[in-house]
Amino acid sequence: MPPFTALRGFRDYPPPDAGARSEILRRLREAARRCGFQELESPSVESLDLYRVKSGAGIGEQVWTFRDKGDREVALAAETTPSLARVFVDRAKSEPMPVKWFTISKLWRYEEPQAGRTREFQQFNLDILGVHGVEAEAELLSASALLLDGVGAEGLYGFRVNDRRLAEGLGRYLRVTDNDRFFRALDRSEKETADWLEGELAACGVAPEGREQLRGWLSECAKGLPLVDAGGLLARFEALPLPDPGPAGLAALRRLAELLPAAGIADRVRLDLVIVRGLAYYTGLVFEAFDVTGSMRALFGGGRYDQLIELFGGPPTPACGLAIGDQTLEILLRSNGRWPEGEPALDTYVVAVTPAEIVPAFEMVQKLRRAGVAADCDLMARSLSRQLKEAARRRARRALLLGPRERARGVVVERDLATGAQRELPPEAVLPGA
């Protein structure tokens, strides 16, 4: 029989990788709670109709679907937002506003595997419901900056923002005849040639002089235009006969620019007119996180989706959110030498110098663990040197050596594994608070 392997698009995470991933999720969870978000957990299997409400009948090609024993069409969870909407609609009448929820979900999508994208992955979401103002987006961006810094990505990323209403207003000003195609052209412009973009804009009905004007705006943003310094470009847009809903998008961007210095992230947020996000339910400000080298695709994205809750039968509810995938985050941290080593280091390794100390060593480990100390000992009757090597491999802070002479004198040898310094202590003194 040939050896079994993981299915295509799926990955195993043996130690220390699983421990490193667990540590990343711990840091994300801790940062989200520090920002006042509360955790929501939703099922791994949902009705397929839940995803059809948001994405239409074609969603079946992207999700793992099957009929359960009740002959119902169900799907493995492909995203978190529909589940969040379902939960919120059920609680809308009693839920105090604003709602600030975060989720950590294992998700499945039947897509072609590639770097940064597998068929099974974990996703971290932040969502804010009930806030009409741009303060919600400023909170999301500042919280995501805290999250990224917390996992070790400080200095490696930035944010690009735009407003879909501004993009739509500019399209109407340029007399675009196919708005969806215009948005797709903007979204793909960085991955295609200048000639391709020219052809797409012409196919959308943009006249030559309009195409030249748009190229100038895109070029100005491509140089890395901080949103707080984009007042001149926004003023030029305001001076145009800009159709609705363009002015509302401009007002939102100006308000966000006012909030960024207070959020402490003004140096990390730039205006970029090509950011429109592909999902049709975004209704206002949209943003993406990117790595500063420009070598990766977007780290994550998000934006405002004010009409989504109504799609699921809920009351009109302003909302915005973002989703961080585990794969791109791992690539960013690994490529910059910032991926955790694995599980948090062990505090104490108890060493039995001779077989006679195995039972006392085992007993001491139990006392340490009950006192809140991460502790372990050898289970294989190995030599003293092998036990010390294992303590070093586990990155233990200290080793406690139990030997026959020490036992006879009622002491334990504590060795600092970083410096090699050691001292003798009574056994009770090795416990916290002693």
FENBELNOR-V880259 format. One record per residue. RES is the residue in one letter. PHI is phi in whole degrees, -180 to 180 (none if undefined). PSI is psi in degrees with one decimal (none if undefined). D_FIRST is the distance of its C-alpha to the first C-alpha in Angstrom with 2 decimals. Layout:
res	phi	psi	d_first
RES	PHI	PSI	D_FIRST
RES	PHI	PSI	D_FIRST
This chain:
res	phi	psi	d_first
M	none	129.5	0.00
P	-68	154.4	3.84
P	-66	143.2	6.51
F	-78	143.4	8.67
T	-131	162.6	12.13
A	-63	147.7	15.48
L	-63	155.3	16.64
R	-60	131.0	19.10
G	90	1.3	22.47
F	-121	154.3	21.35
R	-133	145.3	21.46
D	-90	150.2	20.64
Y	-129	79.3	23.77
P	-73	167.1	23.15
P	-61	143.2	26.33
P	-91	2.1	28.79
D	-61	-42.9	28.23
A	-62	-39.5	28.12
G	-66	-37.9	31.28
A	-65	-42.6	32.97
R	-63	-41.1	32.32
S	-62	-38.1	33.68
E	-67	-39.9	36.71
I	-61	-46.1	37.36
L	-65	-35.8	37.31
R	-62	-43.2	39.59
R	-67	-40.2	42.06
L	-63	-44.7	42.03
R	-63	-42.7	42.64
E	-65	-41.6	45.43
A	-67	-40.2	47.14
A	-62	-42.3	47.06
R	-68	-33.8	48.70
R	-64	-26.9	51.24
C	-91	7.6	52.17
G	86	11.9	52.76
F	-86	145.3	49.67
Q	-109	147.5	48.20
E	-84	135.7	44.54
L	-117	135.9	43.31
E	-122	130.5	39.91
S	-125	165.5	38.77
P	-68	159.2	35.85
S	-85	-13.1	32.47
V	-125	130.4	32.88
E	-132	165.1	36.11
S	-63	136.2	37.68
L	-60	-31.4	36.98
D	-61	-28.5	40.77
L	-59	-40.2	41.28
Y	-80	-28.4	39.79
R	-66	-34.5	41.57
V	-57	-42.0	44.88
K	-85	-39.9	44.47
S	-117	-3.7	42.56
G	88	179.0	43.14
A	-66	-28.0	41.02
G	-68	-8.3	39.01
I	-63	-23.0	37.28
G	-60	-23.3	34.60
E	-75	-19.2	33.01
Q	-106	-14.2	32.48
V	-111	158.2	31.39
W	-86	109.7	28.38
T	-116	154.6	29.97
F	-164	168.2	29.21
R	-101	128.9	31.29
D	-81	-175.0	31.33
K	-70	-12.4	32.00
G	-95	11.9	35.67
D	62	31.7	35.05
R	-99	143.7	36.21
E	-78	116.3	35.12
V	-129	168.4	33.76
A	-145	146.1	32.11
L	-65	141.0	30.36
A	-56	124.1	33.17
A	-103	-19.8	33.63
E	-160	168.8	36.79
T	-100	-27.8	39.13
T	-58	-44.3	42.56
P	-60	-39.1	42.47
S	-66	-41.8	41.51
L	-59	-44.9	44.28
A	-62	-42.2	46.72
R	-61	-44.5	45.81
V	-66	-43.0	46.40
F	-65	-43.0	49.61
V	-58	-37.7	51.06
D	-68	-25.8	50.65
R	-113	4.4	52.52
A	-57	-37.4	54.88
K	-72	-22.5	58.07
S	-114	-9.3	57.65
E	-79	121.7	55.76
P	-69	143.2	58.16
M	-99	151.1	58.25
P	-79	154.6	56.94
V	-90	126.6	53.32
K	-126	102.0	51.23
W	-118	147.8	47.58
F	-127	151.5	44.42
T	-134	146.5	40.83
I	-124	109.8	37.48
S	-128	142.2	34.83
K	-88	128.2	31.15
L	-127	160.8	31.14
W	-136	129.9	28.88
R	-137	133.5	29.84
Y	-86	82.0	28.01
E	-125	165.4	29.24
E	-70	120.5	28.08
P	-64	143.9	26.68
Q	-159	176.3	28.90
A	-58	125.6	30.43
G	83	5.2	31.87
R	-148	113.6	30.30
T	-116	171.8	26.96
R	-82	-18.6	26.18
E	-125	129.3	26.37
F	-154	169.0	29.25
Q	-111	145.6	32.09
Q	-135	138.4	35.69
F	-110	121.1	38.97
N	-115	141.9	41.94
L	-120	131.9	45.66
D	-139	142.6	47.99
I	-127	125.1	51.74
L	-120	143.9	53.45
G	99	0.1	57.18
V	-111	115.1	58.61
H	-74	-32.6	60.48
G	-82	166.4	61.39
V	-68	-10.9	59.65
E	-55	-31.3	59.62
A	-66	-44.3	56.22
E	-66	-38.1	54.72
A	-62	-38.2	56.40
E	-65	-43.1	54.85
L	-61	-45.4	51.36
L	-67	-41.8	51.74
S	-68	-38.0	53.22
A	-67	-41.3	50.56
S	-67	-32.2	47.72
A	-63	-41.7	49.45
L	-64	-40.0	49.50
L	-62	-48.3	45.80
L	-66	-41.4	44.88
D	-62	-37.7	47.19
G	-67	-29.2	45.72
V	-90	-0.7	42.15
G	106	11.4	43.50
A	-97	11.7	44.15
E	-56	130.4	47.93
G	84	-2.8	49.44
L	-103	-3.2	46.32
Y	-141	166.1	47.01
G	-150	178.0	49.75
F	-122	140.9	50.43
R	-116	129.9	51.58
V	-126	155.0	53.55
N	-158	-179.3	55.25
D	-134	126.4	56.52
R	-62	-28.6	55.47
R	-68	-37.5	59.04
L	-64	-45.1	60.39
A	-60	-40.7	57.94
E	-68	-41.2	59.02
G	-63	-40.8	62.68
L	-65	-38.2	62.34
G	-62	-42.1	60.67
R	-67	-37.7	63.62
Y	-61	-38.4	66.05
L	-84	3.6	64.39
R	62	44.4	64.59
V	-66	136.1	60.87
T	-100	-14.9	60.28
D	-136	93.6	56.54
N	-65	-40.2	55.88
D	-61	-43.5	52.11
R	-66	-36.0	51.78
F	-62	-45.4	54.08
F	-64	-41.3	51.91
R	-64	-36.6	48.77
A	-65	-43.6	50.66
L	-62	-44.9	51.65
D	-63	-35.4	48.16
R	-97	-2.4	46.62
S	-59	-33.9	49.61
E	-73	-20.6	48.21
K	-96	-8.3	45.11
E	-116	174.0	47.14
T	-81	164.6	50.04
A	-63	-35.7	53.70
D	-66	-38.0	54.14
W	-62	-45.9	51.38
L	-63	-40.9	53.12
E	-59	-43.5	56.46
G	-66	-40.2	55.20
E	-66	-41.6	53.69
L	-65	-39.0	56.90
A	-64	-40.4	58.97
A	-67	-24.0	56.84
C	-84	-2.4	57.49
G	95	8.3	61.22
V	-79	125.0	62.07
A	-70	161.2	65.11
P	-54	-43.9	65.26
E	-67	-32.9	67.47
G	-69	-39.2	65.15
R	-64	-39.6	62.12
E	-65	-41.9	64.06
Q	-62	-44.8	65.00
L	-65	-40.8	61.43
R	-59	-37.0	60.18
G	-65	-42.6	62.78
W	-64	-43.8	61.63
L	-65	-38.8	57.96
S	-64	-39.4	58.95
E	-63	-39.6	60.91
C	-74	-32.8	57.96
A	-65	-19.1	55.53
K	-77	-3.5	57.55
G	90	65.3	56.40
L	-89	107.6	59.24
P	-58	138.1	59.34
L	-59	-36.5	60.14
V	-68	-16.4	63.06
D	-107	10.9	64.53
A	-94	13.6	63.96
G	-59	-36.3	67.28
G	-64	-45.7	68.78
L	-67	-41.8	66.09
L	-64	-36.4	66.15
A	-65	-37.6	69.94
R	-67	-36.4	69.73
F	-65	-40.2	67.48
E	-65	-28.6	70.02
A	-78	-14.8	72.78
L	-75	159.6	71.12
P	-77	73.1	71.87
L	-82	117.8	68.39
P	-69	161.6	67.59
D	-64	148.6	65.99
P	-93	22.3	63.56
G	-54	-48.1	63.82
P	-58	-35.3	66.50
A	-65	-38.4	64.45
G	-66	-40.2	61.57
L	-62	-44.1	64.03
A	-62	-38.8	65.46
A	-66	-41.6	62.03
L	-65	-40.1	61.23
R	-65	-41.3	64.66
R	-66	-40.5	64.20
L	-63	-39.9	60.78
A	-61	-32.9	62.41
E	-69	-32.7	64.99
L	-85	-24.7	62.38
L	-61	-43.1	60.10
P	-60	-40.2	62.41
A	-65	-30.9	62.72
A	-79	-10.7	58.93
G	77	19.4	58.74
I	-129	20.9	56.44
A	-60	-29.8	58.99
D	-77	-6.5	57.69
R	-112	1.0	54.17
V	-120	123.6	54.97
R	-126	153.9	55.97
L	-82	134.5	57.00
D	-147	113.4	54.82
L	-71	-13.2	55.72
V	-84	-8.2	52.34
I	-83	104.5	50.69
V	-125	-12.5	50.78
R	62	136.2	47.22
G	-78	-19.6	45.41
L	-78	129.5	45.38
A	-68	-17.8	48.33
Y	-82	-6.8	49.16
Y	-68	136.6	50.56
T	-122	-8.1	54.33
G	-151	-124.0	55.89
L	-61	137.5	54.98
V	-133	154.8	51.52
F	-155	159.3	49.95
E	-139	149.1	46.98
A	-98	140.9	46.02
F	-135	156.2	45.32
D	-85	142.8	44.58
V	-67	-18.8	47.74
T	-79	-18.8	46.23
G	75	11.9	45.43
S	-88	-10.9	42.04
M	-116	158.8	40.02
R	-71	175.1	40.14
A	-52	136.2	41.90
L	-70	-41.7	40.80
F	-167	170.9	41.77
G	-146	171.1	44.40
G	-179	-171.7	46.62
G	162	-168.5	50.04
R	-92	136.2	52.38
Y	-136	70.6	51.42
D	-68	-16.4	54.58
Q	-105	0.2	53.86
L	-70	-42.7	50.34
I	-60	-37.3	51.34
E	-63	-33.6	53.66
L	-58	-30.2	50.79
F	-98	15.0	49.26
G	89	10.9	52.59
G	-92	175.3	53.91
P	-74	159.8	57.32
P	-54	122.4	58.06
T	-142	116.2	56.46
P	-66	143.8	56.37
A	-157	153.2	53.02
C	-153	157.9	51.12
G	-167	176.3	47.83
L	-148	160.7	45.14
A	-136	127.1	41.37
I	-111	118.3	39.61
G	-85	146.6	35.92
D	-70	-29.4	33.82
Q	-70	-49.5	32.21
T	-67	-34.9	35.48
L	-65	-40.7	36.99
E	-64	-43.3	34.18
I	-61	-43.6	34.56
L	-60	-48.4	38.33
L	-71	-41.5	38.22
R	-64	-43.9	35.59
S	-68	-15.7	37.40
N	-112	14.0	40.59
G	67	30.2	39.31
R	-119	14.8	39.94
W	-77	135.4	36.54
P	-60	155.8	36.67
E	-71	-23.4	35.10
G	150	-143.9	33.20
E	-59	153.2	34.42
P	-54	145.7	38.17
A	-59	147.5	39.07
L	-69	143.8	39.43
D	-82	-49.5	43.09
T	-134	134.3	43.16
Y	-119	121.6	41.05
V	-94	125.0	42.50
V	-109	126.3	42.27
A	-92	111.9	42.78
V	-66	-36.8	44.55
T	-131	163.3	44.01
P	-56	-24.1	41.92
A	-68	-20.1	45.10
E	-96	4.1	44.96
I	-62	-46.2	41.44
V	-65	-48.4	42.88
P	-60	-36.6	45.75
A	-64	-43.7	43.39
F	-62	-41.4	41.14
E	-65	-41.7	44.30
M	-64	-38.5	45.64
V	-59	-43.0	42.48
Q	-62	-41.0	42.89
K	-64	-41.8	46.55
L	-64	-45.1	45.78
R	-62	-42.4	43.17
R	-67	-22.7	45.61
A	-88	3.6	48.21
G	94	11.9	46.06
V	-100	133.0	44.83
A	-74	110.3	41.22
A	-139	152.7	40.62
D	-153	169.2	37.95
C	-149	171.0	37.81
D	-74	139.4	35.58
L	-114	7.5	33.40
M	-124	15.5	32.28
A	53	44.7	35.71
R	-83	168.4	35.58
S	-70	166.6	38.63
L	-58	-47.1	41.34
S	-64	-39.3	40.40
R	-67	-36.7	36.71
Q	-66	-40.0	37.81
L	-68	-36.0	40.17
K	-64	-39.7	37.52
E	-65	-39.6	35.35
A	-60	-41.0	38.44
A	-68	-41.5	38.92
R	-61	-35.3	35.32
R	-81	2.0	35.77
R	58	36.8	39.03
A	-67	145.8	41.09
R	-72	-37.6	44.81
R	-147	159.8	45.87
A	-119	139.4	44.87
L	-108	117.0	46.69
L	-99	121.9	46.97
L	-109	115.8	47.69
G	-129	167.9	49.02
P	-62	-39.0	51.21
R	-69	-40.1	54.37
E	-67	-41.0	53.93
R	-62	-39.0	53.30
A	-64	-29.4	56.44
R	-96	-0.8	58.42
G	71	35.7	56.87
V	-132	168.2	55.42
V	-128	141.7	52.18
V	-92	121.4	51.65
E	-102	120.7	50.65
R	-114	125.3	49.34
D	-77	115.5	49.23
L	-78	-9.3	46.04
A	-86	-38.8	47.48
T	-108	-19.4	50.74
G	85	-7.5	50.16
A	-66	143.4	53.32
Q	-142	158.6	53.32
R	-150	161.7	55.69
E	-99	137.8	56.08
L	-137	151.5	56.16
P	-67	147.0	56.63
P	-53	-37.1	53.34
E	-69	-20.1	54.73
A	-76	-10.8	55.55
V	-82	-8.7	51.89
L	-85	151.7	51.58
P	-58	140.0	52.54
G	81	-0.4	56.25
A	-75	none	57.23
